[in-house]
Structure formats: structure tokens, C-alpha cells
């Protein structure tokens, strides 16, 4: 131990403590992951769900399609007012919570007593609303894995 001084030991311990803290706090990685998810969800809305794991979202019923075309011409599925999209990509009604070991992205957009995101995620057969889930495809999950592997 001749080559290690008290100052050197303290510096080494400080470095180890910082390294352990970085290993325990995934906040920077989760912030980048949030951004990847927001980007991917935006693309899912742009493509009518074609980029989701489940493929394109179910078409609108003929009756609702006619109404939507009259009130929101040219807007794709789930994009009449863009409110749902914004609530899942960091805009109004988007709740994001990031901590050292977790990431939560949640839409708080309500339509009457229903959470609009949840309603479309699971569908509502009694209301003739098919499920239109926003499932991350494997390529996005792989991008998230790369974020964790590349973290410093």
C-alpha cells in the first residue's frame, strides 16, 4: 500500500461513490427514453397505428367516418382534435414522472368519466369502439435497450 496515499484513497472512494450513485440513478437514461417514446408515439399517430406492434389501428365506422370528415377533414384515426396525441407526447394532459428507477408516462385526458387513452387502448365494445392500442414495437424497445447500454 506504499503507492496509495490517504488523499488517493479518498479520491478513489469518492470516484466509487459517484459510480455507484450513477448505477443506482437511471434518471438521465429514462429522460432519453421518454423522448424516444414521445417520438415513437407521435409517429404512431402520424401513421394511423401502422408503426405499432399490432399494426394499423381499426378503421372508423362508416357513420363516425362521415361525421369526422365533416368536422375534422383529413385527420387520421385518433386525431380529430389532436388532444389525445398531445396527452401522450408531453403536451397538455400528459403526466410524466421520472425517478432514479422508474418512468411513468400517462394521459390524464378525460371524456366524461373515461380516460380517453385507456378507452382506446382496451376498446369499448358496448360503445362500438374497437381497441386501438399503442404498443411499442420491438425496434423501439431495442432503441431503449441501447440507451441503457450506452449510458455513462
MIDREN-740824 format. One line per field, with one value per residue (C-alpha): residue in one letter; x, y, z; residue number from 1. Coordinates in Angstrom, 1 decimal. Each point is the difference from the previous one (the first is absolute). Layout:
<atoms>
r	[A | ...] .
u	[X | ...] .
v	[Y | ...] .
w	[Z | ...] .
k	[NUM | ...] .
</atoms>
This chain:
<atoms>
r	[X | X | X | X | X | X | X | X | X | X | X | X | X | X | X | X | X | X | X | X | X | X | X | X | X | X | X | X | X | X | X | X | X | X | X | X | X | X | X | X | X | X | X | X | X | X | X | X | X | X | X | X | X | X | X | X | X | X | X | X | X | X | X | X | X | X | X | X | X | X | X | X | X | X | X | X | X | X | X | X | X | X | X | X | X | X | X | X | X | X | X | X | X | X | X | X | X | X | X | X | X | X | X | X | X | X | X | X | X | X | X | X | X | X | X | X | X | X | X | X | X | X | X | X | X | X | X | X | X | X | X | X | X | X | X | X | X | X | X | X | X | X | X | X | X | X | X | X | X | X | X | X] .
u	[0.0 | 3.0 | -1.2 | -3.5 | -0.1 | -2.9 | -0.9 | 0.1 | -2.2 | -2.5 | -0.1 | -0.4 | -2.8 | -1.7 | 0.2 | -1.5 | -2.8 | -0.8 | 0.1 | -2.4 | -2.3 | -0.1 | -0.7 | -2.9 | -1.5 | -1.3 | -1.6 | 2.1 | -0.6 | -3.7 | -0.2 | 1.4 | -2.4 | -2.9 | 1.1 | 0.2 | -3.4 | -1.5 | 1.5 | -1.2 | -3.5 | -0.1 | 0.9 | -2.7 | -2.6 | 1.5 | -0.4 | -3.4 | 1.7 | 1.9 | 3.2 | -1.4 | 0.6 | -3.6 | 0.1 | -2.5 | -2.8 | -3.5 | -1.8 | -2.8 | -3.6 | -1.6 | -2.3 | 2.8 | 2.2 | -2.6 | -0.4 | 3.7 | 0.6 | -2.6 | 1.5 | 3.7 | 0.8 | 3.2 | 0.8 | 1.1 | -1.4 | 0.3 | 0.9 | -3.2 | 1.1 | 3.6 | -0.7 | 0.6 | 3.3 | 1.1 | -1.0 | 2.4 | 2.9 | 0.8 | -2.7 | -3.1 | -1.5 | 3.3 | 1.3 | 3.6 | 1.8 | 3.7 | 2.0 | 3.3 | -1.7 | -3.3 | -1.6 | -3.8 | -1.7 | -3.7 | -2.8 | -2.4 | -2.4 | -3.5 | -3.2 | -2.8 | 0.9 | 2.4 | 3.7 | 0.2 | 3.3 | -1.2 | -3.2 | 1.8 | 2.7 | -2.6 | -2.9 | -3.6 | -2.1 | -3.3 | 0.7 | 1.3 | 3.5 | 2.6 | 3.3 | 2.8 | 3.0 | 3.2 | 2.4 | 3.7 | 1.5 | 3.1 | 2.2 | -1.0 | 0.7 | 3.4 | 0.7 | -0.9 | 2.4 | 2.7 | -0.5 | 0.5 | 3.1 | 1.5 | -0.6 | 3.0] .
v	[0.0 | 2.3 | 1.5 | 1.1 | 3.0 | 1.1 | 2.6 | -2.6 | -2.4 | 2.7 | 1.0 | -3.7 | -0.4 | 3.2 | -1.4 | -3.3 | 1.8 | 2.1 | -3.2 | -1.8 | 3.0 | 0.1 | -3.7 | 0.5 | 3.1 | -0.7 | 3.5 | 1.1 | -3.2 | 0.2 | 3.6 | -1.1 | -3.0 | 2.4 | 2.0 | -3.2 | -1.1 | 3.5 | -0.1 | -3.5 | 0.7 | 3.1 | -2.3 | -2.4 | 2.7 | 1.2 | -3.4 | -1.0 | -2.6 | -1.7 | 0.2 | -1.6 | -3.6 | -0.8 | 1.7 | 2.6 | 1.0 | -1.1 | 2.1 | 2.3 | -1.1 | 1.4 | 2.2 | 1.5 | 0.4 | 2.1 | 2.2 | 0.3 | 0.9 | 2.8 | 1.4 | -0.9 | -0.6 | -1.8 | -1.0 | -3.6 | -2.4 | 1.1 | 3.5 | 2.0 | 2.8 | -1.2 | 0.1 | -3.7 | 0.2 | 3.0 | -1.8 | -2.8 | 2.0 | 2.5 | 2.6 | 0.9 | -2.8 | -2.0 | -1.0 | -1.0 | -1.2 | -0.9 | -1.3 | -1.8 | -3.3 | 0.7 | 1.8 | 0.6 | 1.5 | 0.3 | 1.8 | 1.8 | 1.0 | -0.8 | -0.1 | -0.1 | -2.7 | -1.8 | 0.4 | 0.4 | -1.8 | -2.9 | -0.2 | -0.3 | -2.3 | -2.7 | 1.0 | 0.3 | -2.7 | 1.3 | 3.4 | -1.5 | 1.3 | -2.6 | -0.3 | 2.1 | -0.7 | 2.0 | -2.9 | 0.6 | -2.1 | -2.0 | 2.6 | 2.7 | -2.4 | -0.7 | 3.8 | 0.2 | -2.9 | 1.9 | 3.1 | -2.1 | -1.7 | 3.3 | 1.9 | 1.6] .
w	[0.0 | -0.2 | -3.3 | 1.3 | 2.1 | 2.2 | -2.6 | -2.7 | 2.0 | 0.6 | -3.6 | -1.0 | 2.5 | -1.3 | -3.5 | 1.0 | 1.9 | -3.1 | -2.2 | 2.4 | 0.0 | -3.8 | -0.1 | 2.4 | -1.7 | -3.5 | -0.3 | -3.0 | -1.9 | 0.9 | -1.2 | -3.4 | 0.0 | 0.6 | -3.1 | -2.1 | 1.1 | -0.7 | -3.5 | -0.6 | 1.2 | -2.3 | -2.9 | 1.0 | -0.2 | -3.3 | -1.5 | 1.4 | 2.2 | -2.9 | 2.0 | 3.1 | 1.0 | -0.9 | -3.4 | -1.3 | 2.3 | -0.8 | -2.5 | 1.0 | -0.4 | -3.1 | 2.1 | 2.1 | -3.1 | -1.7 | 3.2 | 0.4 | -3.6 | 0.3 | 3.2 | -0.2 | -3.6 | -0.8 | 3.5 | 0.6 | 2.5 | 3.7 | -1.2 | -0.2 | 2.3 | 0.6 | 3.8 | 0.5 | -1.9 | 2.1 | 3.2 | -1.0 | -1.3 | 2.7 | -0.7 | 2.0 | 2.1 | -0.1 | 3.4 | 0.0 | 3.1 | -0.1 | 2.9 | 0.5 | -0.7 | -1.8 | -2.9 | -0.2 | -3.0 | 0.4 | -1.8 | 2.4 | -2.8 | 1.1 | -2.1 | 2.5 | 2.6 | -2.4 | -0.5 | -3.8 | -0.4 | 2.1 | -2.0 | -3.3 | 1.5 | 1.0 | -2.1 | 1.1 | -1.8 | 1.4 | -1.5 | -3.2 | 0.6 | -1.1 | 1.8 | -1.5 | 2.2 | -0.2 | 0.6 | -0.4 | -2.9 | 0.6 | -1.9 | 2.6 | 2.9 | -1.6 | -0.2 | 3.7 | 0.8 | -1.9 | 2.2 | 3.1 | -1.4 | -1.2 | 3.3 | 1.6] .
k	[1 | 2 | 3 | 4 | 5 | 6 | 7 | 8 | 9 | 10 | 11 | 12 | 13 | 14 | 15 | 16 | 17 | 18 | 19 | 20 | 21 | 22 | 23 | 24 | 25 | 26 | 27 | 28 | 29 | 30 | 31 | 32 | 33 | 34 | 35 | 36 | 37 | 38 | 39 | 40 | 41 | 42 | 43 | 44 | 45 | 46 | 47 | 48 | 49 | 50 | 51 | 52 | 53 | 54 | 55 | 56 | 57 | 58 | 59 | 60 | 61 | 62 | 63 | 64 | 65 | 66 | 67 | 68 | 69 | 70 | 71 | 72 | 73 | 74 | 75 | 76 | 77 | 78 | 79 | 80 | 81 | 82 | 83 | 84 | 85 | 86 | 87 | 88 | 89 | 90 | 91 | 92 | 93 | 94 | 95 | 96 | 97 | 98 | 99 | 100 | 101 | 102 | 103 | 104 | 105 | 106 | 107 | 108 | 109 | 110 | 111 | 112 | 113 | 114 | 115 | 116 | 117 | 118 | 119 | 120 | 121 | 122 | 123 | 124 | 125 | 126 | 127 | 128 | 129 | 130 | 131 | 132 | 133 | 134 | 135 | 136 | 137 | 138 | 139 | 140 | 141 | 142 | 143 | 144 | 145 | 146 | 147 | 148 | 149 | 150 | 151 | 152] .
</atoms>
